[in-house]
Amino acid sequence: MKSNTHRAIPVSARVGRWSRMLALAMLAASTGALLAGCSHAPDDTAGAAPPAARNVTLTAAQRQHLRLQTVAPGAFHTRVQATGRVDFDNERATSVVAPFTGPVTRLLVAPGDTVTKGQVLATVDSSDFAAAIGAYRKALVAAHNARRIADMDADLVKHDGVSAREAAQASTDAASAEADRDAALQALRALGVDAGTIQAIESGHSVAHAGGAIRAPIAGTVVERLITPGQLLQAGSTACFTVADLSHMWVMAQVAPAELAAVHVGDRAQINTGADAAPITGTVTNIGGVVNGDTGLVDVRVAVDNRTGLLRKQMLVEVTLRAQQASQALLVPSSAVLRDDENLPFVYVAQADGSFARQHVTLGDRSGDNVAIRDGLKAGQQVVTDGGIFVQFLQSQ
């Protein structure tokens, strides 16, 4: 008996297989439809600009809550906002450098102390001081003797006591000795020797000490003390103190190059420290000629009266620069300017039919409570200055 080469497939297995095939066919059909849909041209409405906002019509009662103003040209002063950093007035501040070599023996002032011009800041045990005093003493004696000899020869030449050549040479020697004396005197003054000590030397009296004194070259406040007792100073190179007149300071405002056209020397500036104190006024005294490579900004120097003592070096402040010359532009109150969903500025303009239309504008500089309009409005139009938020709410409904 021959066996069958084909085995019978159960009914349940056949049904399951056809169900899976039907599901795959349906999936393929849906996928094809999806791909076909993706191959179609994009919908014409996709990405289209939103329709223009409709005008808003108010009732008589609602209009009573609005305030309108006619747009008109007016004068305003351009303002530039910037960040600034406080610095010393370099024309009223100086670094005190050691005038002689030697160790510091005593410090007489501390940072924050107010000093007068010529006041002793520190003393130094210096051989330079003693050498300068000795050189001046010798120069005084030499100049005195040379002048006495020149005067004697000038008298003798009249009586043929000496030749004219000898008299002339004596006069030359006297002038040279007096020049050496004056140079020695200037050396003493450069070392900070006070007038009383110089007078004592000229009178032939001995000087009480052979040390030297470092003196304040200007009146002001000691803002830095850079030396310590016992430190060895080098003449002409060791910085000892910084003295500054803090009643006047500089504020270095950082201004973008695009805004420099609106800034001029002599413009007024308002300095806001961020404290509760009232703003401080200043004057633009210099506009930098170099753009900072790190910030891309230009330094604008503002001189400020700081007799209140509010400003400190390196303090960060807000600076408002106000142009001296007035400009003309269409002005509207800042309260009239609103912002749409894209943060673009607009105003509501009254129409002939009594409705209000949204009109986008290009803003210019601010002037007090007003803002200049560069584009978007014409003189004579009426804009909503109070109640615009209410109109915007109605327009969005």
C-alpha positions as CSV (number, residue, x, y, z in Angstrom):
1,M,0.0,0.0,0.0
2,K,1.4,3.3,-1.1
3,S,1.6,6.1,1.4
4,N,0.3,9.6,0.5
5,T,3.0,12.2,-0.2
6,H,0.8,15.1,1.0
7,R,-0.4,15.4,4.5
8,A,-3.8,16.9,5.3
9,I,-3.6,20.4,6.8
10,P,-6.0,20.9,9.7
11,V,-8.8,23.4,9.2
12,S,-7.8,25.5,12.1
13,A,-4.2,25.9,10.8
14,R,-5.6,27.0,7.3
15,V,-7.8,29.6,8.9
16,G,-5.0,31.0,10.9
17,R,-2.8,31.3,7.9
18,W,-5.4,33.1,5.8
19,S,-6.0,35.5,8.7
20,R,-2.4,36.5,8.9
21,M,-2.3,37.0,5.1
22,L,-5.3,39.2,5.2
23,A,-3.8,41.3,8.0
24,L,-0.6,41.7,6.0
25,A,-2.5,42.8,2.9
26,M,-4.5,45.4,4.8
27,L,-1.3,46.7,6.4
28,A,0.4,47.0,2.9
29,A,-2.7,48.8,1.6
30,S,-2.7,51.3,4.4
31,T,1.0,51.9,4.1
32,G,0.7,52.5,0.4
33,A,-2.1,55.0,1.0
34,L,0.0,56.8,3.5
35,L,3.0,57.0,1.1
36,A,0.7,58.1,-1.6
37,G,-0.6,60.9,0.6
38,C,2.9,62.0,1.5
39,S,3.8,62.2,-2.2
40,H,1.0,64.8,-2.8
41,A,1.8,68.5,-3.1
42,P,1.7,70.4,0.3
43,D,-1.5,72.0,1.4
44,D,-1.9,75.6,0.2
45,T,-2.9,76.7,3.6
46,A,0.2,75.4,5.4
47,G,2.6,78.1,6.5
48,A,0.2,80.9,5.2
49,A,0.3,84.2,7.0
50,P,-2.4,84.6,9.6
51,P,-5.3,86.8,8.5
52,A,-5.1,90.5,9.2
53,A,-6.6,91.5,12.6
54,R,-10.0,92.9,12.2
55,N,-10.8,96.4,13.3
56,V,-12.5,96.8,16.6
57,T,-15.7,98.8,17.0
58,L,-16.7,99.9,20.5
59,T,-19.9,101.1,22.0
60,A,-20.2,104.7,23.2
61,A,-19.9,103.5,26.8
62,Q,-16.8,101.6,26.0
63,R,-15.2,104.5,24.1
64,Q,-15.4,106.6,27.3
65,H,-12.7,104.4,28.8
66,L,-10.3,105.3,26.1
67,R,-7.9,108.2,25.8
68,L,-6.8,109.4,22.3
69,Q,-3.9,111.6,21.2
70,T,-3.2,113.2,17.9
71,V,0.2,112.2,16.5
72,A,2.4,115.3,16.0
73,P,6.1,116.0,15.5
74,G,8.0,117.1,18.5
75,A,11.5,117.8,19.8
76,F,13.4,115.2,21.7
77,H,16.9,114.4,22.9
78,T,18.4,111.1,21.8
79,R,19.3,108.9,24.7
80,V,21.8,106.0,24.7
81,Q,21.7,103.4,27.4
82,A,25.1,101.8,28.4
83,T,26.9,100.0,31.2
84,G,29.8,101.7,32.8
85,R,32.6,101.1,35.2
86,V,33.9,103.6,37.7
87,D,37.6,104.6,37.7
88,F,39.8,107.3,39.2
89,D,40.0,110.7,37.5
90,N,43.5,110.1,36.1
91,E,44.1,113.9,36.1
92,R,43.5,113.9,39.9
93,A,45.2,110.6,40.9
94,T,48.9,109.7,41.0
95,S,51.1,106.8,42.0
96,V,53.8,107.8,44.5
97,V,57.1,106.2,43.6
98,A,60.1,105.9,45.9
99,P,62.4,108.9,45.2
100,F,65.4,107.2,46.9
101,T,66.8,103.8,47.8
102,G,66.6,102.4,51.3
103,P,64.5,100.4,53.8
104,V,61.2,101.7,55.0
105,T,61.5,102.8,58.7
106,R,57.9,104.0,59.3
107,L,54.5,104.1,57.7
108,L,52.4,107.2,58.7
109,V,49.2,106.7,56.7
110,A,46.8,103.9,55.9
111,P,44.3,103.4,53.0
112,G,41.4,105.7,53.4
113,D,43.3,108.4,55.1
114,T,42.9,112.0,53.8
115,V,46.2,113.7,53.2
116,T,47.3,117.2,52.1
117,K,49.9,118.0,49.5
118,G,53.4,117.6,50.9
119,Q,52.3,115.5,53.9
120,V,54.8,112.7,54.9
121,L,53.4,109.3,54.1
122,A,56.5,107.2,55.1
123,T,60.1,107.6,56.2
124,V,63.1,105.8,54.7
125,D,66.6,105.3,56.0
126,S,68.3,106.3,52.8
127,S,71.9,107.2,52.0
128,D,70.6,109.0,48.9
129,F,69.1,111.6,51.2
130,A,72.3,112.2,53.1
131,A,74.3,112.3,49.8
132,A,72.0,114.8,48.3
133,I,72.3,117.0,51.4
134,G,76.1,116.8,51.3
135,A,76.1,117.6,47.6
136,Y,74.0,120.7,48.2
137,R,76.1,121.9,51.0
138,K,79.2,121.6,48.9
139,A,77.5,123.3,46.0
140,L,76.4,126.2,48.2
141,V,80.0,126.8,49.4
142,A,81.5,126.4,45.9
143,A,79.0,128.8,44.4
144,H,79.5,131.4,47.2
145,N,83.3,131.3,46.8
146,A,83.3,131.4,43.0
147,R,81.0,134.4,43.0
148,R,83.1,136.2,45.6
149,I,86.3,135.6,43.5
150,A,84.5,136.8,40.3
151,D,83.3,140.0,42.1
152,M,86.9,140.6,43.3
153,D,88.4,140.1,39.9
154,A,85.8,142.4,38.3
155,D,87.0,145.1,40.7
156,L,90.7,144.4,40.2
157,V,90.5,144.5,36.4
158,K,89.4,148.2,36.7
159,H,92.7,148.9,38.5
160,D,94.8,146.6,36.2
161,G,95.2,144.2,39.1
162,V,94.3,141.2,37.0
163,S,93.9,140.7,33.3
164,A,90.5,140.9,31.5
165,R,90.9,137.2,30.6
166,E,91.3,136.2,34.2
167,A,88.3,138.3,35.2
168,A,86.2,136.7,32.5
169,Q,87.3,133.2,33.6
170,A,86.3,133.9,37.2
171,S,82.9,135.1,36.1
172,T,82.4,131.9,34.0
173,D,83.5,129.7,37.0
174,A,81.0,131.5,39.2
175,A,78.1,131.0,36.8
176,S,79.1,127.3,36.5
177,A,79.2,126.9,40.3
178,E,75.8,128.5,40.7
179,A,74.3,126.2,38.1
180,D,75.7,123.2,40.1
181,R,74.1,124.7,43.2
182,D,70.7,125.0,41.5
183,A,71.0,121.4,40.2
184,A,71.8,120.2,43.7
185,L,68.8,122.1,45.1
186,Q,66.5,120.5,42.5
187,A,67.8,117.1,43.4
188,L,66.8,117.7,47.1
189,R,63.3,118.8,46.0
190,A,63.0,115.7,43.8
191,L,63.7,113.6,46.9
192,G,60.8,115.3,48.7
193,V,62.9,117.3,51.1
194,D,60.7,119.9,52.8
195,A,61.4,123.7,52.6
196,G,62.3,123.8,56.3
197,T,65.2,121.3,55.9
198,I,66.5,123.2,52.8
199,Q,66.4,126.5,54.7
200,A,68.4,124.9,57.6
201,I,71.0,123.6,55.1
202,E,71.3,127.0,53.5
203,S,71.8,128.6,56.9
204,G,74.6,126.2,57.7
205,H,72.6,124.3,60.4
206,S,72.8,120.5,60.8
207,V,69.8,118.4,59.7
208,A,68.2,116.4,62.5
209,H,68.1,113.1,60.6
210,A,69.8,111.6,57.6
211,G,66.7,109.7,56.5
212,G,64.2,110.6,53.8
213,A,60.5,111.3,53.7
214,I,58.0,110.1,51.1
215,R,55.5,112.9,50.7
216,A,52.1,113.2,49.0
217,P,52.4,115.0,45.7
218,I,48.8,116.0,45.7
219,A,46.0,116.4,48.2
220,G,43.5,113.6,48.3
221,T,42.8,110.1,49.8
222,V,45.3,107.3,50.2
223,V,43.6,104.5,48.2
224,E,46.5,102.1,48.1
225,R,49.5,101.4,50.3
226,L,51.9,99.1,48.5
227,I,54.9,98.9,50.9
228,T,55.6,97.5,54.4
229,P,58.0,98.4,57.2
230,G,61.5,97.2,56.5
231,Q,60.9,96.8,52.7
232,L,63.8,97.9,50.6
233,L,62.8,100.5,48.1
234,Q,64.5,101.2,44.8
235,A,64.7,104.8,43.7
236,G,62.4,105.5,40.7
237,S,60.9,102.1,40.4
238,T,59.2,101.0,43.7
239,A,55.5,102.1,43.8
240,C,54.6,103.0,47.4
241,F,51.2,104.6,47.5
242,T,48.3,105.7,45.3
243,V,46.7,109.0,46.2
244,A,43.6,110.2,44.4
245,D,41.1,113.1,44.7
246,L,37.9,111.1,45.1
247,S,35.7,114.1,44.8
248,H,35.9,113.7,41.1
249,M,35.7,110.3,39.3
250,W,35.5,108.9,35.8
251,V,32.8,106.5,34.5
252,M,33.9,104.6,31.4
253,A,30.6,103.8,29.6
254,Q,30.7,101.0,27.0
255,V,28.8,102.1,23.9
256,A,28.2,100.2,20.7
257,P,29.8,101.7,17.6
258,A,26.4,101.9,15.9
259,E,25.2,104.4,18.7
260,L,28.3,106.6,18.6
261,A,26.7,109.0,16.1
262,A,24.3,110.1,18.9
263,V,27.1,110.7,21.4
264,H,29.1,113.9,21.6
265,V,31.6,115.5,23.9
266,G,29.7,117.8,26.2
267,D,26.6,115.6,26.4
268,R,25.0,115.2,29.7
269,A,25.0,111.8,31.4
270,Q,23.0,110.2,34.2
271,I,24.7,107.6,36.4
272,N,22.5,105.1,38.2
273,T,24.3,103.0,40.9
274,G,21.4,100.8,41.6
275,A,21.2,102.0,45.2
276,D,18.5,104.0,46.7
277,A,20.4,107.2,46.2
278,A,19.3,109.6,43.5
279,P,21.1,109.4,40.1
280,I,24.3,111.3,39.6
281,T,24.9,113.6,36.7
282,G,28.1,113.9,34.7
283,T,29.5,115.2,31.4
284,V,31.0,113.3,28.4
285,T,34.6,114.5,28.2
286,N,36.1,112.0,25.8
287,I,35.0,109.4,23.2
288,G,37.5,106.6,22.6
289,G,38.9,106.1,19.1
290,V,39.5,102.3,19.5
291,V,37.0,99.5,19.6
292,N,37.6,97.0,22.4
293,G,38.6,93.7,20.7
294,D,37.0,91.6,23.5
295,T,33.6,93.4,23.8
296,G,33.3,95.2,20.5
297,L,32.3,98.4,22.3
298,V,33.9,101.8,22.6
299,D,34.8,103.6,25.9
300,V,33.0,106.9,26.4
301,R,34.5,108.8,29.4
302,V,32.1,110.6,31.7
303,A,33.4,113.0,34.3
304,V,31.4,112.9,37.5
305,D,31.3,115.1,40.6
306,N,31.6,112.6,43.5
307,R,31.6,114.8,46.5
308,T,28.9,112.6,48.0
309,G,31.3,109.7,47.9
310,L,28.8,107.3,46.4
311,L,31.1,106.1,43.6
312,R,33.9,103.6,44.1
313,K,36.5,102.4,41.7
314,Q,35.5,99.3,39.7
315,M,31.8,99.8,40.6
316,L,29.4,98.8,37.8
317,V,26.8,101.4,37.0
318,E,24.1,102.1,34.5
319,V,24.7,105.1,32.2
320,T,22.2,107.1,30.2
321,L,23.8,109.5,27.7
322,R,21.6,112.4,26.6
323,A,22.4,114.4,23.5
324,Q,22.6,118.1,23.8
325,Q,21.1,118.9,20.5
326,A,17.4,118.2,20.0
327,S,16.0,116.2,17.1
328,Q,12.5,116.2,15.5
329,A,10.3,113.1,15.2
330,L,6.7,111.9,15.5
331,L,6.2,111.3,19.2
332,V,3.6,109.1,21.0
333,P,3.3,108.2,24.7
334,S,5.0,105.0,25.6
335,S,1.7,103.7,26.9
336,A,0.3,103.7,23.3
337,V,2.7,101.1,22.2
338,L,1.7,97.4,22.6
339,R,3.2,94.1,21.4
340,D,1.6,91.4,19.3
341,D,2.1,87.6,19.6
342,E,5.4,88.0,17.7
343,N,6.6,90.8,20.0
344,L,6.3,93.4,17.2
345,P,5.2,96.9,18.4
346,F,1.9,98.3,17.2
347,V,-0.6,101.0,18.1
348,Y,-4.3,101.3,17.7
349,V,-5.3,104.1,15.3
350,A,-8.8,105.6,15.1
351,Q,-10.5,105.1,11.7
352,A,-13.0,107.3,9.9
353,D,-15.8,104.8,10.6
354,G,-15.2,105.0,14.3
355,S,-13.4,101.7,14.6
356,F,-9.8,101.1,15.7
357,A,-7.2,99.4,13.6
358,R,-4.0,97.8,14.7
359,Q,-1.0,99.4,13.0
360,H,2.5,98.2,13.3
361,V,5.2,100.8,13.9
362,T,9.0,101.1,14.0
363,L,10.2,102.6,17.3
364,G,13.0,105.1,17.7
365,D,14.6,106.7,20.7
366,R,12.8,107.3,24.0
367,S,12.3,110.8,25.4
368,G,10.9,110.8,28.9
369,D,7.4,109.2,28.7
370,N,7.3,109.5,24.9
371,V,8.8,107.4,22.2
372,A,9.8,108.5,18.6
373,I,8.1,106.7,15.7
374,R,10.4,106.1,12.8
375,D,7.8,104.5,10.5
376,G,4.2,103.4,10.5
377,L,2.4,106.6,11.5
378,K,1.6,110.0,10.0
379,A,1.0,113.3,11.6
380,G,-2.6,114.0,12.4
381,Q,-3.6,110.4,13.1
382,Q,-5.2,109.6,16.4
383,V,-3.8,106.8,18.5
384,V,-5.1,105.1,21.7
385,T,-2.8,106.1,24.5
386,D,-4.9,104.7,27.4
387,G,-7.1,101.6,27.1
388,G,-5.2,99.9,24.4
389,I,-5.1,96.7,26.4
390,F,-8.9,96.6,26.5
391,V,-9.1,97.1,22.7
392,Q,-6.5,94.3,22.2
393,F,-8.6,92.0,24.4
394,L,-11.8,92.7,22.4
395,Q,-9.9,92.1,19.2
396,S,-8.7,88.7,20.3
397,Q,-12.3,87.5,21.1
